[in-house]
């Protein structure tokens, strides 16, 4: 339905290239059931984790958790071959 681009976001490509694809998938498994509450947790830890992970990554993750179908979009991006 919403097809924003043909390639995954750069941060997902970088995570896969560095071998963090599985860890990101596990993080989605943990946060997805929490939905908007999980998004609020991400917003709360963003000032601390933003220095390590990058605020844009956390912003995208939090927004995906808040939106219907957002986690599925991230999972699809994570599984894409680029």
Long-range contacts (C-beta under 8 A, 24 or more apart in sequence): 1-69, 2-69, 2-73, 7-80, 7-82, 8-77, 8-78, 8-80, 8-82, 9-60, 9-77, 11-54, 11-56, 11-57, 11-60, 12-74, 12-77, 12-78, 13-82, 15-78, 16-78, 16-82, 21-78, 24-78, 25-75, 25-78, 27-61, 28-71, 28-74, 28-75, 28-78, 31-61, 31-65, 31-71, 32-65, 32-71, 34-65, 35-65, 35-66, 36-65, 36-66, 38-65, 39-63, 39-65, 39-66
